Amino acid sequence: MRAIMDYGMGILMLVAGVLFLFHDKFNIPRGSEAPTLLDKFFGGLCLLYGSWRVYRGYKKNYFK
């Protein structure tokens, strides 16, 4: 059950990271057309954290 939650949250974080990095390509209305430095930083963090959650769900190494 915990691995399923890790996969789900990891995928959501990966999608959020992609949306923050490429919101101008998806025509998502924001304050500016191009991603700002903060958008890129937060998008990168979301991609890293989402990747880690998917990896943790794959390894299933919780209480060892």
CHARMM internal coordinates of N, CA and C (Angstrom, degrees):
IC EDIT
DIST 1 N 1 CA 1.4441
DIST 1 CA 1 C 1.5364
ANGL 1 N 1 CA 1 C 111.00
DIST 1 C 2 N 1.3196
ANGL 1 CA 1 C 2 N 115.47
DIHE 1 N 1 CA 1 C 2 N -39.04
DIST 2 N 2 CA 1.4563
ANGL 1 C 2 N 2 CA 119.42
DIHE 1 CA 1 C 2 N 2 CA -178.96
DIST 2 CA 2 C 1.5314
ANGL 2 N 2 CA 2 C 111.32
DIHE 1 C 2 N 2 CA 2 C -68.87
DIST 2 C 3 N 1.3313
ANGL 2 CA 2 C 3 N 116.63
DIHE 2 N 2 CA 2 C 3 N -35.28
DIST 3 N 3 CA 1.4630
ANGL 2 C 3 N 3 CA 119.90
DIHE 2 CA 2 C 3 N 3 CA 178.47
DIST 3 CA 3 C 1.5290
ANGL 3 N 3 CA 3 C 110.72
DIHE 2 C 3 N 3 CA 3 C -65.60
DIST 3 C 4 N 1.3160
ANGL 3 CA 3 C 4 N 117.02
DIHE 3 N 3 CA 3 C 4 N -37.06
DIST 4 N 4 CA 1.4678
ANGL 3 C 4 N 4 CA 120.40
DIHE 3 CA 3 C 4 N 4 CA 178.35
DIST 4 CA 4 C 1.5254
ANGL 4 N 4 CA 4 C 109.97
DIHE 3 C 4 N 4 CA 4 C -64.35
DIST 4 C 5 N 1.3267
ANGL 4 CA 4 C 5 N 116.40
DIHE 4 N 4 CA 4 C 5 N -40.33
DIST 5 N 5 CA 1.4558
ANGL 4 C 5 N 5 CA 119.58
DIHE 4 CA 4 C 5 N 5 CA 177.97
DIST 5 CA 5 C 1.5363
ANGL 5 N 5 CA 5 C 110.69
DIHE 4 C 5 N 5 CA 5 C -65.65
DIST 5 C 6 N 1.3322
ANGL 5 CA 5 C 6 N 116.87
DIHE 5 N 5 CA 5 C 6 N -39.76
DIST 6 N 6 CA 1.4638
ANGL 5 C 6 N 6 CA 119.52
DIHE 5 CA 5 C 6 N 6 CA 177.56
DIST 6 CA 6 C 1.5196
ANGL 6 N 6 CA 6 C 111.48
DIHE 5 C 6 N 6 CA 6 C -63.81
DIST 6 C 7 N 1.3299
ANGL 6 CA 6 C 7 N 117.62
DIHE 6 N 6 CA 6 C 7 N -42.47
DIST 7 N 7 CA 1.4615
ANGL 6 C 7 N 7 CA 120.31
DIHE 6 CA 6 C 7 N 7 CA 176.98
DIST 7 CA 7 C 1.5279
ANGL 7 N 7 CA 7 C 111.28
DIHE 6 C 7 N 7 CA 7 C -61.54
DIST 7 C 8 N 1.3172
ANGL 7 CA 7 C 8 N 116.91
DIHE 7 N 7 CA 7 C 8 N -46.59
DIST 8 N 8 CA 1.4665
ANGL 7 C 8 N 8 CA 121.45
DIHE 7 CA 7 C 8 N 8 CA -178.43
DIST 8 CA 8 C 1.5189
ANGL 8 N 8 CA 8 C 112.41
DIHE 7 C 8 N 8 CA 8 C -62.96
DIST 8 C 9 N 1.3331
ANGL 8 CA 8 C 9 N 116.93
DIHE 8 N 8 CA 8 C 9 N -48.30
DIST 9 N 9 CA 1.4609
ANGL 8 C 9 N 9 CA 120.34
DIHE 8 CA 8 C 9 N 9 CA -179.82
DIST 9 CA 9 C 1.5213
ANGL 9 N 9 CA 9 C 110.86
DIHE 8 C 9 N 9 CA 9 C -67.64
DIST 9 C 10 N 1.3239
ANGL 9 CA 9 C 10 N 116.91
DIHE 9 N 9 CA 9 C 10 N -35.85
DIST 10 N 10 CA 1.4590
ANGL 9 C 10 N 10 CA 120.20
DIHE 9 CA 9 C 10 N 10 CA 177.90
DIST 10 CA 10 C 1.5131
ANGL 10 N 10 CA 10 C 111.92
DIHE 9 C 10 N 10 CA 10 C -63.73
DIST 10 C 11 N 1.3128
ANGL 10 CA 10 C 11 N 116.71
DIHE 10 N 10 CA 10 C 11 N -42.83
DIST 11 N 11 CA 1.4636
ANGL 10 C 11 N 11 CA 120.33
DIHE 10 CA 10 C 11 N 11 CA 178.78
DIST 11 CA 11 C 1.5277
ANGL 11 N 11 CA 11 C 110.36
DIHE 10 C 11 N 11 CA 11 C -66.07
DIST 11 C 12 N 1.3277
ANGL 11 CA 11 C 12 N 117.52
DIHE 11 N 11 CA 11 C 12 N -41.11
DIST 12 N 12 CA 1.4703
ANGL 11 C 12 N 12 CA 120.27
DIHE 11 CA 11 C 12 N 12 CA 177.08
DIST 12 CA 12 C 1.5236
ANGL 12 N 12 CA 12 C 111.58
DIHE 11 C 12 N 12 CA 12 C -61.51
DIST 12 C 13 N 1.3172
ANGL 12 CA 12 C 13 N 117.67
DIHE 12 N 12 CA 12 C 13 N -41.22
DIST 13 N 13 CA 1.4591
ANGL 12 C 13 N 13 CA 120.50
DIHE 12 CA 12 C 13 N 13 CA 179.11
DIST 13 CA 13 C 1.5200
ANGL 13 N 13 CA 13 C 111.38
DIHE 12 C 13 N 13 CA 13 C -68.84
DIST 13 C 14 N 1.3352
ANGL 13 CA 13 C 14 N 117.58
DIHE 13 N 13 CA 13 C 14 N -36.63
DIST 14 N 14 CA 1.4607
ANGL 13 C 14 N 14 CA 120.17
DIHE 13 CA 13 C 14 N 14 CA 176.71
DIST 14 CA 14 C 1.5238
ANGL 14 N 14 CA 14 C 111.24
DIHE 13 C 14 N 14 CA 14 C -64.25
DIST 14 C 15 N 1.3200
ANGL 14 CA 14 C 15 N 116.11
DIHE 14 N 14 CA 14 C 15 N -41.98
DIST 15 N 15 CA 1.4706
ANGL 14 C 15 N 15 CA 120.15
DIHE 14 CA 14 C 15 N 15 CA 177.97
DIST 15 CA 15 C 1.5282
ANGL 15 N 15 CA 15 C 110.47
DIHE 14 C 15 N 15 CA 15 C -64.41
DIST 15 C 16 N 1.3329
ANGL 15 CA 15 C 16 N 116.80
DIHE 15 N 15 CA 15 C 16 N -42.10
DIST 16 N 16 CA 1.4678
ANGL 15 C 16 N 16 CA 119.80
DIHE 15 CA 15 C 16 N 16 CA 178.57
DIST 16 CA 16 C 1.5236
ANGL 16 N 16 CA 16 C 110.77
DIHE 15 C 16 N 16 CA 16 C -62.38
DIST 16 C 17 N 1.3241
ANGL 16 CA 16 C 17 N 117.23
DIHE 16 N 16 CA 16 C 17 N -40.52
DIST 17 N 17 CA 1.4560
ANGL 16 C 17 N 17 CA 120.63
DIHE 16 CA 16 C 17 N 17 CA 178.40
DIST 17 CA 17 C 1.5145
ANGL 17 N 17 CA 17 C 112.48
DIHE 16 C 17 N 17 CA 17 C -62.85
DIST 17 C 18 N 1.3314
ANGL 17 CA 17 C 18 N 116.15
DIHE 17 N 17 CA 17 C 18 N -43.39
DIST 18 N 18 CA 1.4646
ANGL 17 C 18 N 18 CA 120.29
DIHE 17 CA 17 C 18 N 18 CA 178.44
DIST 18 CA 18 C 1.5271
ANGL 18 N 18 CA 18 C 110.43
DIHE 17 C 18 N 18 CA 18 C -64.50
DIST 18 C 19 N 1.3219
ANGL 18 CA 18 C 19 N 117.58
DIHE 18 N 18 CA 18 C 19 N -40.56
DIST 19 N 19 CA 1.4623
ANGL 18 C 19 N 19 CA 120.18
DIHE 18 CA 18 C 19 N 19 CA 178.94
DIST 19 CA 19 C 1.5223
ANGL 19 N 19 CA 19 C 112.30
DIHE 18 C 19 N 19 CA 19 C -65.88
DIST 19 C 20 N 1.3340
ANGL 19 CA 19 C 20 N 117.22
DIHE 19 N 19 CA 19 C 20 N -37.84
DIST 20 N 20 CA 1.4641
ANGL 19 C 20 N 20 CA 118.93
DIHE 19 CA 19 C 20 N 20 CA 177.52
DIST 20 CA 20 C 1.5264
ANGL 20 N 20 CA 20 C 111.04
DIHE 19 C 20 N 20 CA 20 C -68.33
DIST 20 C 21 N 1.3190
ANGL 20 CA 20 C 21 N 117.45
DIHE 20 N 20 CA 20 C 21 N -37.73
DIST 21 N 21 CA 1.4636
ANGL 20 C 21 N 21 CA 119.75
DIHE 20 CA 20 C 21 N 21 CA -177.91
DIST 21 CA 21 C 1.5232
ANGL 21 N 21 CA 21 C 113.13
DIHE 20 C 21 N 21 CA 21 C -75.08
DIST 21 C 22 N 1.3355
ANGL 21 CA 21 C 22 N 116.80
DIHE 21 N 21 CA 21 C 22 N -34.59
DIST 22 N 22 CA 1.4570
ANGL 21 C 22 N 22 CA 120.18
DIHE 21 CA 21 C 22 N 22 CA -172.92
DIST 22 CA 22 C 1.5227
ANGL 22 N 22 CA 22 C 112.97
DIHE 21 C 22 N 22 CA 22 C -123.61
DIST 22 C 23 N 1.3446
ANGL 22 CA 22 C 23 N 118.50
DIHE 22 N 22 CA 22 C 23 N 37.34
DIST 23 N 23 CA 1.4665
ANGL 22 C 23 N 23 CA 119.88
DIHE 22 CA 22 C 23 N 23 CA -177.74
DIST 23 CA 23 C 1.5185
ANGL 23 N 23 CA 23 C 112.22
DIHE 22 C 23 N 23 CA 23 C -66.57
DIST 23 C 24 N 1.3241
ANGL 23 CA 23 C 24 N 117.74
DIHE 23 N 23 CA 23 C 24 N -23.22
DIST 24 N 24 CA 1.4696
ANGL 23 C 24 N 24 CA 119.20
DIHE 23 CA 23 C 24 N 24 CA 178.04
DIST 24 CA 24 C 1.5269
ANGL 24 N 24 CA 24 C 111.63
DIHE 23 C 24 N 24 CA 24 C -73.53
DIST 24 C 25 N 1.3208
ANGL 24 CA 24 C 25 N 118.11
DIHE 24 N 24 CA 24 C 25 N -28.80
DIST 25 N 25 CA 1.4714
ANGL 24 C 25 N 25 CA 121.67
DIHE 24 CA 24 C 25 N 25 CA 179.10
DIST 25 CA 25 C 1.5336
ANGL 25 N 25 CA 25 C 112.10
DIHE 24 C 25 N 25 CA 25 C -76.17
DIST 25 C 26 N 1.3455
ANGL 25 CA 25 C 26 N 117.06
DIHE 25 N 25 CA 25 C 26 N -27.42
DIST 26 N 26 CA 1.4607
ANGL 25 C 26 N 26 CA 121.94
DIHE 25 CA 25 C 26 N 26 CA -178.40
DIST 26 CA 26 C 1.5212
ANGL 26 N 26 CA 26 C 112.67
DIHE 25 C 26 N 26 CA 26 C -94.37
DIST 26 C 27 N 1.3289
ANGL 26 CA 26 C 27 N 118.03
DIHE 26 N 26 CA 26 C 27 N 5.27
DIST 27 N 27 CA 1.4644
ANGL 26 C 27 N 27 CA 124.05
DIHE 26 CA 26 C 27 N 27 CA -179.42
DIST 27 CA 27 C 1.5258
ANGL 27 N 27 CA 27 C 113.09
DIHE 26 C 27 N 27 CA 27 C 55.85
DIST 27 C 28 N 1.3111
ANGL 27 CA 27 C 28 N 115.97
DIHE 27 N 27 CA 27 C 28 N 42.62
DIST 28 N 28 CA 1.4598
ANGL 27 C 28 N 28 CA 121.43
DIHE 27 CA 27 C 28 N 28 CA 175.82
DIST 28 CA 28 C 1.5214
ANGL 28 N 28 CA 28 C 107.04
DIHE 27 C 28 N 28 CA 28 C -89.15
DIST 28 C 29 N 1.3326
ANGL 28 CA 28 C 29 N 118.69
DIHE 28 N 28 CA 28 C 29 N 121.89
DIST 29 N 29 CA 1.4693
ANGL 28 C 29 N 29 CA 120.04
DIHE 28 CA 28 C 29 N 29 CA -177.27
DIST 29 CA 29 C 1.5313
ANGL 29 N 29 CA 29 C 111.43
DIHE 28 C 29 N 29 CA 29 C -67.75
DIST 29 C 30 N 1.3017
ANGL 29 CA 29 C 30 N 115.64
DIHE 29 N 29 CA 29 C 30 N 125.09
DIST 30 N 30 CA 1.4538
ANGL 29 C 30 N 30 CA 122.94
DIHE 29 CA 29 C 30 N 30 CA 177.99
DIST 30 CA 30 C 1.5240
ANGL 30 N 30 CA 30 C 108.26
DIHE 29 C 30 N 30 CA 30 C -136.49
DIST 30 C 31 N 1.2935
ANGL 30 CA 30 C 31 N 118.27
DIHE 30 N 30 CA 30 C 31 N -178.80
DIST 31 N 31 CA 1.4483
ANGL 30 C 31 N 31 CA 121.85
DIHE 30 CA 30 C 31 N 31 CA -179.99
DIST 31 CA 31 C 1.5159
ANGL 31 N 31 CA 31 C 113.13
DIHE 30 C 31 N 31 CA 31 C -67.09
DIST 31 C 32 N 1.3084
ANGL 31 CA 31 C 32 N 117.11
DIHE 31 N 31 CA 31 C 32 N -33.71
DIST 32 N 32 CA 1.4599
ANGL 31 C 32 N 32 CA 120.51
DIHE 31 CA 31 C 32 N 32 CA 179.69
DIST 32 CA 32 C 1.5251
ANGL 32 N 32 CA 32 C 109.03
DIHE 31 C 32 N 32 CA 32 C -128.13
DIST 32 C 33 N 1.3023
ANGL 32 CA 32 C 33 N 116.59
DIHE 32 N 32 CA 32 C 33 N 160.99
DIST 33 N 33 CA 1.4680
ANGL 32 C 33 N 33 CA 120.82
DIHE 32 CA 32 C 33 N 33 CA -179.21
DIST 33 CA 33 C 1.5252
ANGL 33 N 33 CA 33 C 111.81
DIHE 32 C 33 N 33 CA 33 C -76.32
DIST 33 C 34 N 1.3112
ANGL 33 CA 33 C 34 N 116.68
DIHE 33 N 33 CA 33 C 34 N -48.18
DIST 34 N 34 CA 1.4595
ANGL 33 C 34 N 34 CA 120.57
DIHE 33 CA 33 C 34 N 34 CA -178.64
DIST 34 CA 34 C 1.5300
ANGL 34 N 34 CA 34 C 110.08
DIHE 33 C 34 N 34 CA 34 C -89.90
DIST 34 C 35 N 1.3352
ANGL 34 CA 34 C 35 N 117.69
DIHE 34 N 34 CA 34 C 35 N 149.01
DIST 35 N 35 CA 1.4675
ANGL 34 C 35 N 35 CA 119.33
DIHE 34 CA 34 C 35 N 35 CA 176.65
DIST 35 CA 35 C 1.5276
ANGL 35 N 35 CA 35 C 111.06
DIHE 34 C 35 N 35 CA 35 C -64.55
DIST 35 C 36 N 1.3125
ANGL 35 CA 35 C 36 N 116.18
DIHE 35 N 35 CA 35 C 36 N 134.80
DIST 36 N 36 CA 1.4535
ANGL 35 C 36 N 36 CA 121.07
DIHE 35 CA 35 C 36 N 36 CA 177.92
DIST 36 CA 36 C 1.5214
ANGL 36 N 36 CA 36 C 109.65
DIHE 35 C 36 N 36 CA 36 C -81.39
DIST 36 C 37 N 1.3127
ANGL 36 CA 36 C 37 N 115.86
DIHE 36 N 36 CA 36 C 37 N 176.31
DIST 37 N 37 CA 1.4579
ANGL 36 C 37 N 37 CA 120.95
DIHE 36 CA 36 C 37 N 37 CA 179.00
DIST 37 CA 37 C 1.5276
ANGL 37 N 37 CA 37 C 110.64
DIHE 36 C 37 N 37 CA 37 C -63.21
DIST 37 C 38 N 1.3260
ANGL 37 CA 37 C 38 N 117.12
DIHE 37 N 37 CA 37 C 38 N -37.63
DIST 38 N 38 CA 1.4605
ANGL 37 C 38 N 38 CA 120.60
DIHE 37 CA 37 C 38 N 38 CA 178.40
DIST 38 CA 38 C 1.5322
ANGL 38 N 38 CA 38 C 110.98
DIHE 37 C 38 N 38 CA 38 C -66.87
DIST 38 C 39 N 1.3337
ANGL 38 CA 38 C 39 N 117.21
DIHE 38 N 38 CA 38 C 39 N -39.46
DIST 39 N 39 CA 1.4696
ANGL 38 C 39 N 39 CA 120.35
DIHE 38 CA 38 C 39 N 39 CA 175.99
DIST 39 CA 39 C 1.5257
ANGL 39 N 39 CA 39 C 111.04
DIHE 38 C 39 N 39 CA 39 C -61.00
DIST 39 C 40 N 1.3138
ANGL 39 CA 39 C 40 N 116.55
DIHE 39 N 39 CA 39 C 40 N -43.20
DIST 40 N 40 CA 1.4613
ANGL 39 C 40 N 40 CA 120.44
DIHE 39 CA 39 C 40 N 40 CA 179.89
DIST 40 CA 40 C 1.5234
ANGL 40 N 40 CA 40 C 111.63
DIHE 39 C 40 N 40 CA 40 C -66.34
DIST 40 C 41 N 1.3279
ANGL 40 CA 40 C 41 N 116.40
DIHE 40 N 40 CA 40 C 41 N -41.78
DIST 41 N 41 CA 1.4625
ANGL 40 C 41 N 41 CA 120.41
DIHE 40 CA 40 C 41 N 41 CA 179.08
DIST 41 CA 41 C 1.5182
ANGL 41 N 41 CA 41 C 111.41
DIHE 40 C 41 N 41 CA 41 C -63.78
DIST 41 C 42 N 1.3338
ANGL 41 CA 41 C 42 N 116.68
DIHE 41 N 41 CA 41 C 42 N -49.13
DIST 42 N 42 CA 1.4611
ANGL 41 C 42 N 42 CA 120.29
DIHE 41 CA 41 C 42 N 42 CA -179.35
DIST 42 CA 42 C 1.5301
ANGL 42 N 42 CA 42 C 111.07
DIHE 41 C 42 N 42 CA 42 C -66.53
DIST 42 C 43 N 1.3262
ANGL 42 CA 42 C 43 N 117.99
DIHE 42 N 42 CA 42 C 43 N -37.95
DIST 43 N 43 CA 1.4558
ANGL 42 C 43 N 43 CA 121.04
DIHE 42 CA 42 C 43 N 43 CA 176.74
DIST 43 CA 43 C 1.5157
ANGL 43 N 43 CA 43 C 111.63
DIHE 42 C 43 N 43 CA 43 C -62.95
DIST 43 C 44 N 1.3179
ANGL 43 CA 43 C 44 N 116.91
DIHE 43 N 43 CA 43 C 44 N -40.48
DIST 44 N 44 CA 1.4680
ANGL 43 C 44 N 44 CA 120.56
DIHE 43 CA 43 C 44 N 44 CA 176.73
DIST 44 CA 44 C 1.5138
ANGL 44 N 44 CA 44 C 112.05
DIHE 43 C 44 N 44 CA 44 C -64.89
DIST 44 C 45 N 1.3370
ANGL 44 CA 44 C 45 N 116.54
DIHE 44 N 44 CA 44 C 45 N -41.54
DIST 45 N 45 CA 1.4653
ANGL 44 C 45 N 45 CA 119.76
DIHE 44 CA 44 C 45 N 45 CA 176.56
DIST 45 CA 45 C 1.5241
ANGL 45 N 45 CA 45 C 111.55
DIHE 44 C 45 N 45 CA 45 C -62.57
DIST 45 C 46 N 1.3325
ANGL 45 CA 45 C 46 N 116.83
DIHE 45 N 45 CA 45 C 46 N -40.92
DIST 46 N 46 CA 1.4637
ANGL 45 C 46 N 46 CA 120.21
DIHE 45 CA 45 C 46 N 46 CA 178.28
DIST 46 CA 46 C 1.5237
ANGL 46 N 46 CA 46 C 110.94
DIHE 45 C 46 N 46 CA 46 C -63.46
DIST 46 C 47 N 1.3306
ANGL 46 CA 46 C 47 N 117.49
DIHE 46 N 46 CA 46 C 47 N -39.83
DIST 47 N 47 CA 1.4584
ANGL 46 C 47 N 47 CA 120.67
DIHE 46 CA 46 C 47 N 47 CA 178.02
DIST 47 CA 47 C 1.5294
ANGL 47 N 47 CA 47 C 111.36
DIHE 46 C 47 N 47 CA 47 C -64.74
DIST 47 C 48 N 1.3301
ANGL 47 CA 47 C 48 N 116.77
DIHE 47 N 47 CA 47 C 48 N -42.83
DIST 48 N 48 CA 1.4665
ANGL 47 C 48 N 48 CA 119.59
DIHE 47 CA 47 C 48 N 48 CA 178.26
DIST 48 CA 48 C 1.5250
ANGL 48 N 48 CA 48 C 111.94
DIHE 47 C 48 N 48 CA 48 C -63.91
DIST 48 C 49 N 1.3289
ANGL 48 CA 48 C 49 N 116.53
DIHE 48 N 48 CA 48 C 49 N -47.08
DIST 49 N 49 CA 1.4620
ANGL 48 C 49 N 49 CA 120.27
DIHE 48 CA 48 C 49 N 49 CA -178.56
DIST 49 CA 49 C 1.5297
ANGL 49 N 49 CA 49 C 111.30
DIHE 48 C 49 N 49 CA 49 C -66.67
DIST 49 C 50 N 1.3234
ANGL 49 CA 49 C 50 N 117.39
DIHE 49 N 49 CA 49 C 50 N -39.99
DIST 50 N 50 CA 1.4555
ANGL 49 C 50 N 50 CA 120.53
DIHE 49 CA 49 C 50 N 50 CA 177.71
DIST 50 CA 50 C 1.5183
ANGL 50 N 50 CA 50 C 111.97
DIHE 49 C 50 N 50 CA 50 C -64.03
DIST 50 C 51 N 1.3241
ANGL 50 CA 50 C 51 N 116.32
DIHE 50 N 50 CA 50 C 51 N -39.72
DIST 51 N 51 CA 1.4649
ANGL 50 C 51 N 51 CA 120.12
DIHE 50 CA 50 C 51 N 51 CA 177.20
DIST 51 CA 51 C 1.5189
ANGL 51 N 51 CA 51 C 110.95
DIHE 50 C 51 N 51 CA 51 C -64.29
DIST 51 C 52 N 1.3340
ANGL 51 CA 51 C 52 N 116.04
DIHE 51 N 51 CA 51 C 52 N -40.49
DIST 52 N 52 CA 1.4585
ANGL 51 C 52 N 52 CA 119.41
DIHE 51 CA 51 C 52 N 52 CA 178.82
DIST 52 CA 52 C 1.5336
ANGL 52 N 52 CA 52 C 111.69
DIHE 51 C 52 N 52 CA 52 C -65.29
DIST 52 C 53 N 1.3452
ANGL 52 CA 52 C 53 N 117.01
DIHE 52 N 52 CA 52 C 53 N -38.74
DIST 53 N 53 CA 1.4670
ANGL 52 C 53 N 53 CA 119.63
DIHE 52 CA 52 C 53 N 53 CA 178.45
DIST 53 CA 53 C 1.5160
ANGL 53 N 53 CA 53 C 112.07
DIHE 52 C 53 N 53 CA 53 C -65.56
DIST 53 C 54 N 1.3273
ANGL 53 CA 53 C 54 N 117.01
DIHE 53 N 53 CA 53 C 54 N -40.44
DIST 54 N 54 CA 1.4658
ANGL 53 C 54 N 54 CA 120.11
DIHE 53 CA 53 C 54 N 54 CA 177.72
DIST 54 CA 54 C 1.5295
ANGL 54 N 54 CA 54 C 109.60
DIHE 53 C 54 N 54 CA 54 C -65.74
DIST 54 C 55 N 1.3190
ANGL 54 CA 54 C 55 N 117.59
DIHE 54 N 54 CA 54 C 55 N -42.27
DIST 55 N 55 CA 1.4682
ANGL 54 C 55 N 55 CA 121.47
DIHE 54 CA 54 C 55 N 55 CA 178.01
DIST 55 CA 55 C 1.5245
ANGL 55 N 55 CA 55 C 110.76
DIHE 54 C 55 N 55 CA 55 C -61.97
DIST 55 C 56 N 1.3307
ANGL 55 CA 55 C 56 N 117.24
DIHE 55 N 55 CA 55 C 56 N -43.06
DIST 56 N 56 CA 1.4644
ANGL 55 C 56 N 56 CA 120.75
DIHE 55 CA 55 C 56 N 56 CA 179.46
DIST 56 CA 56 C 1.5268
ANGL 56 N 56 CA 56 C 111.27
DIHE 55 C 56 N 56 CA 56 C -64.20
DIST 56 C 57 N 1.3378
ANGL 56 CA 56 C 57 N 116.91
DIHE 56 N 56 CA 56 C 57 N -37.17
DIST 57 N 57 CA 1.4510
ANGL 56 C 57 N 57 CA 119.51
DIHE 56 CA 56 C 57 N 57 CA 176.01
DIST 57 CA 57 C 1.5149
ANGL 57 N 57 CA 57 C 112.40
DIHE 56 C 57 N 57 CA 57 C -67.67
DIST 57 C 58 N 1.3269
ANGL 57 CA 57 C 58 N 116.17
DIHE 57 N 57 CA 57 C 58 N -33.60
DIST 58 N 58 CA 1.4718
ANGL 57 C 58 N 58 CA 121.10
DIHE 57 CA 57 C 58 N 58 CA 178.14
DIST 58 CA 58 C 1.5183
ANGL 58 N 58 CA 58 C 111.74
DIHE 57 C 58 N 58 CA 58 C -69.66
DIST 58 C 59 N 1.3495
ANGL 58 CA 58 C 59 N 117.10
DIHE 58 N 58 CA 58 C 59 N -43.20
DIST 59 N 59 CA 1.4607
ANGL 58 C 59 N 59 CA 120.95
DIHE 58 CA 58 C 59 N 59 CA -176.88
DIST 59 CA 59 C 1.5279
ANGL 59 N 59 CA 59 C 112.51
DIHE 58 C 59 N 59 CA 59 C -74.84
DIST 59 C 60 N 1.3254
ANGL 59 CA 59 C 60 N 118.95
DIHE 59 N 59 CA 59 C 60 N -32.21
DIST 60 N 60 CA 1.4677
ANGL 59 C 60 N 60 CA 124.16
DIHE 59 CA 59 C 60 N 60 CA -178.17
DIST 60 CA 60 C 1.5233
ANGL 60 N 60 CA 60 C 112.35
DIHE 59 C 60 N 60 CA 60 C 53.15
DIST 60 C 61 N 1.3086
ANGL 60 CA 60 C 61 N 116.16
DIHE 60 N 60 CA 60 C 61 N 42.10
DIST 61 N 61 CA 1.4588
ANGL 60 C 61 N 61 CA 122.14
DIHE 60 CA 60 C 61 N 61 CA -178.48
DIST 61 CA 61 C 1.5194
ANGL 61 N 61 CA 61 C 108.52
DIHE 60 C 61 N 61 CA 61 C -104.79
DIST 61 C 62 N 1.3324
ANGL 61 CA 61 C 62 N 117.38
DIHE 61 N 61 CA 61 C 62 N 76.14
DIST 62 N 62 CA 1.4549
ANGL 61 C 62 N 62 CA 121.02
DIHE 61 CA 61 C 62 N 62 CA -171.37
DIST 62 CA 62 C 1.5240
ANGL 62 N 62 CA 62 C 113.15
DIHE 61 C 62 N 62 CA 62 C -95.68
DIST 62 C 63 N 1.3090
ANGL 62 CA 62 C 63 N 118.54
DIHE 62 N 62 CA 62 C 63 N -51.22
DIST 63 N 63 CA 1.4678
ANGL 62 C 63 N 63 CA 121.48
DIHE 62 CA 62 C 63 N 63 CA -172.68
DIST 63 CA 63 C 1.5076
ANGL 63 N 63 CA 63 C 111.91
DIHE 62 C 63 N 63 CA 63 C -120.93
DIST 63 C 64 N 1.3064
ANGL 63 CA 63 C 64 N 117.99
DIHE 63 N 63 CA 63 C 64 N 39.07
DIST 64 N 64 CA 1.4757
ANGL 63 C 64 N 64 CA 119.75
DIHE 63 CA 63 C 64 N 64 CA -179.16
DIST 64 CA 64 C 1.4922
ANGL 64 N 64 CA 64 C 110.40
DIHE 63 C 64 N 64 CA 64 C -109.07
END
COOR INIT
IC SEED 1 N 1 CA 1 C
IC BUILD
